[in-house]
Amino acid sequence: MTTDKVSAMPKDSAAKDPMRRRVSSGSPHRSTVATLLYIEAAIVLALGLWLTFFSFTHENVEVAPLLGEISFAVLGAIGLFIAGRGYARGKNYGRSPAILANLIAVGVAYYQIQGAFYIGAVIILALALPTLYFAFSIAKNEG
C-alpha cells in the first residue's frame, strides 16, 4: 500500500504565509490617498487642457515650450492616476511617485506664496499636505 505524499493546500494558506498576505489590509487610508491622487491627476490634466485651449485662442504663442508643458501635464496626470490606482489596489508601486509628486507640489506652493499667488498655493497645499500625511502614515504602518 502506497500513500500519496502530495496533499492539497489548505484554503487559508495565504493567511499563514506572510509573503502572500495582501498589503491593502494594512491601512484604512489607502482609499483616501487614492482619491486625493485621482483629484490631483484631474487637476493636472485640466491644466494641460487649458493650455491647449489657450494656445488656440491667443496669437503670440511659442509652440515648442507650450508643447513641452502640455506633454508634461499629460504625463504627470497619467503618473498620478497610476499611482492612485496602485494605492487603491493595495500595491506599493504608487508610494514613491505619490510622495515625490506631492513634495514637488509643496515646493511649487512655496514659490506661489513668494509670488503672492495665495489662492493657487492654498489649493495645492490643501491637496498635497493630506496626501503626504496619509502616504507617510501608510508607509510607516506597512513597512
C-alpha positions in Angstrom: 0.0 0.0 0.0 1.4 3.4 -1.1 0.4 6.7 0.3 0.2 9.8 -1.7 2.7 12.3 -0.5 1.1 15.3 -2.2 -1.7 16.9 -0.2 -4.0 19.7 -1.1 -3.1 23.1 0.3 -5.5 24.5 2.8 -7.7 27.3 1.6 -6.4 29.7 4.2 -2.7 29.2 3.2 -2.4 32.9 2.2 -3.2 33.9 5.8 -0.4 31.7 7.1 2.2 32.6 4.6 3.5 36.2 5.3 4.8 36.5 1.7 1.3 36.1 0.3 -0.7 38.4 2.5 -2.4 41.4 0.9 -0.9 44.8 1.6 -4.2 46.6 1.3 -5.4 45.2 4.6 -2.7 47.1 6.4 -4.1 50.7 6.3 -7.5 52.2 6.1 -6.1 55.4 4.5 -5.3 53.8 1.1 -8.7 54.8 -0.4 -8.2 58.4 0.8 -4.8 58.7 -0.8 -6.1 57.1 -4.0 -8.9 59.6 -4.1 -6.6 62.6 -3.5 -4.3 61.3 -6.2 -7.2 61.0 -8.7 -8.2 64.6 -7.9 -4.6 65.8 -8.4 -4.5 63.9 -11.7 -7.7 65.5 -12.9 -6.4 69.0 -11.9 -3.1 68.5 -13.7 -5.0 67.1 -16.8 -7.4 70.1 -16.7 -4.4 72.5 -16.6 -3.0 70.7 -19.7 -6.3 71.0 -21.5 -6.5 74.7 -20.5 -3.0 75.3 -22.0 -4.2 73.6 -25.2 -7.3 75.8 -25.4 -5.1 78.8 -24.5 -2.8 78.0 -27.5 -5.8 78.2 -29.9 -7.2 81.4 -28.5 -4.0 83.6 -28.4 -1.9 84.7 -31.3 1.6 85.0 -29.9 2.4 81.5 -28.7 5.8 79.8 -28.7 4.9 76.3 -29.9 7.9 74.3 -28.5 7.6 75.4 -24.9 3.8 75.1 -25.0 4.0 71.5 -26.4 6.5 70.7 -23.6 4.2 72.0 -20.9 1.2 70.2 -22.3 3.1 66.9 -22.7 4.5 67.2 -19.1 1.0 67.9 -17.8 -0.5 64.8 -19.6 2.4 62.6 -18.5 2.1 63.9 -14.9 -1.6 63.3 -14.9 -1.1 59.7 -16.1 1.5 59.2 -13.5 -0.7 60.4 -10.7 -3.6 58.3 -11.9 -1.4 55.2 -12.0 -0.1 56.0 -8.5 -3.6 56.4 -7.3 -4.6 53.1 -8.9 -1.7 51.4 -7.1 -2.9 52.7 -3.8 -6.5 51.7 -4.5 -5.4 48.1 -5.4 -3.1 47.7 -2.3 0.1 47.7 -4.3 3.3 49.6 -3.3 4.3 50.8 -6.8 2.4 54.1 -6.3 4.0 55.0 -3.0 7.3 56.7 -4.1 5.8 58.6 -7.1 3.0 59.9 -5.0 5.3 61.2 -2.2 7.7 62.7 -4.7 5.0 64.5 -6.7 3.4 65.9 -3.6 6.8 67.1 -2.2 7.3 68.9 -5.5 3.8 70.4 -5.2 4.8 71.8 -1.7 7.8 73.4 -3.4 5.6 74.9 -6.1 3.2 76.2 -3.4 6.2 77.9 -1.7 7.1 79.7 -4.9 3.5 80.7 -5.4 3.4 82.2 -2.0 6.6 84.1 -2.8 4.8 85.4 -5.9 1.7 86.4 -3.9 -0.5 83.9 -5.7 -2.1 82.8 -2.5 -5.2 81.1 -3.8 -3.1 78.7 -6.0 -0.8 77.9 -3.1 -3.8 77.2 -0.8 -5.3 74.8 -3.4 -2.1 73.0 -3.9 -1.3 72.7 -0.2 -4.9 71.6 0.6 -4.3 68.5 -1.7 -0.6 67.9 -1.2 -0.3 68.0 2.7 -3.1 65.5 3.4 -1.8 63.2 0.7 1.7 63.4 2.1 0.5 62.8 5.6 -1.6 59.7 4.7 1.1 58.3 2.3 3.8 58.6 5.0 1.5 57.0 7.6 0.7 54.1 5.3 4.5 53.7 4.6 5.2 53.7 8.3 2.4 51.2 9.2 3.0 48.8 6.3 6.8 48.9 6.4 
